[in-house]
Amino acid sequence: MTSLIIIPTPRTFSFQRTVISHGWCELLPFSLDREAWELTRVLTLDPRPPVTIQISSRKRELHVKTSRKLTRAEATRVESDVRHILRLDDDLSVFYATMTSTPDFEWIPQQGAGRMLRSPTVFEDLVKMICTTNCSWSLTEKMVTGLVENLGQESGGKRTFPSAQSMAVMPVKFFTDEVRAGYRAPYLKELADRVASGELDVEGWLHSPLSTRELIKEMKHVKGVGDYAAENLLKLVGRYDGLALDSWTRAKFFKVRNGGRKATDKKIDRYYSRFNEWRGLALWCDMTRDWLE
């Protein structure tokens, strides 16, 4: 037996643009069928068993199929997770108004871009962000797959993302040998220990009263998190001040906005400074415009 949950979506929402907004759709426990445009995800429902869901879009609503019949409480939790993952409750009205009045950026509200796929928890997003630093995407996939396949809860042949508690009980050697995390191994272990013990509340970053500058400082107190990881993570908690420049975004800017010529980070910053607190999101949409086209 399965369940079907139907969730209405905002007029400005694009399922395709949101799902491929960045690479998370390619990292377990997510998987994407680009032919059918169906996003699969395994969700933790502690203390109940996990469930695998398949999300597709039908006009102005999402259809969420579950791998087993859900209780009413479980269905409510699944809907809450889907709304969080796909940013259905994010208010982008000011961002869209700004983009509408800016030549060559009008496509963003027209196509419903701007919502960035995220995980059900900040902890998962943070672990994955650490796994993207100073390495190839293939290595990121390998590390995340190692965590999920070794420590995730099973659900119909698939697995959840591991909890901080399940990661914390593992020795550093596990993260080195099984996850292939390299220098990140002790960072992942320490992060899991701090979150599992309650010393560090990363979920609180979603609604933190701190200024963006102070929140970045707090994020950077986590070993393995520098400016790049912190500014990217900011986007996933709903703040878009940081540009999160890396080799890929720099090279794409050179091509898209600078005639193929190299430019300094200051020039890139000046180009998007007109968007103020939305500049990081404006840059990201600008650099990923061709991902769907």
C-alpha positions, 0 to 999 in steps of 0.5 A: 500500500502507498499514499499520495500526497497532493501539495498546491504550489505558488504561482511563481514556483517552478519544479524543474528550476528548483530541482536542478538549482544546484547539485544536491539533486545528484547526491544521495538520498536524492536522485532525479529521473530527468526524463520523467522529471521525478525527484526521489528522496528517502526521508527519516521519520523517527521513531517510525521507519523511514519512507521513500518518496517520489515527487512530480509536478502537475500544473500548480501542484506536487504529487508525492507518492510514498513507498508505504501507507502513512499515518496522518501524522507521518503524512503531515511530516512528509508534507512539511519536509517536501515544503522545506526541501523545495522552498514552497514557503519562501517569500521571493516577492521582493527578489522577483520585483527587483529582477523584473525591473532589471534588463536581462534578469526578467527571465528569473521570475518568468521561469520561476527560478530562485528557489534552491533545493535543500535537504530536510536538515541543516545538518545534512546540508552542512555535511554535504557542503563540507564534502564539496570543498577543495575537490572534484564533484565526483569525489563529493558524490563518493563521500556522500554515497559512502556516508549514506550507504554505510550509515543510513537507515534502509527503506526499500533498497534505498537509505536515508542520510545518516543522523549526527548520532549515527555519525558520532559513534564512528571513529575518525578512521571510518571517515578516512577509510570508508567515506574517503573524506581525506583531510575532512575526516576529523572535521566530519567526526567533530561536527557530528560529535558537537551536533549529537551532544547538543553543543552545536545547534545548526538547525537554529541557523534557519531562524537565527537572529544574528546578522549575516556577518555574525552568522557567517562567523558562527558557521566558520567556527565549524572546522572545514567551513570557510567563506565559500562553504558558509556563503553557500550554506547561507543560501540554503537558510534563506540569506543571499548576501554572499557570492560564494565565488569559486573556480566554476562561478568565476570562469562562468562569469568571465564567459557570460558577463566579461567576454571571456576575459578574466576579472577580479573578484572585486569586479564580480562583486561590483556587478552584482552589488546593485542587488544588495541583499539578493546579490548572491541569488542573482549571481547564482541564477545568472550563472545557471540560466542555461542549465534548463535551456 
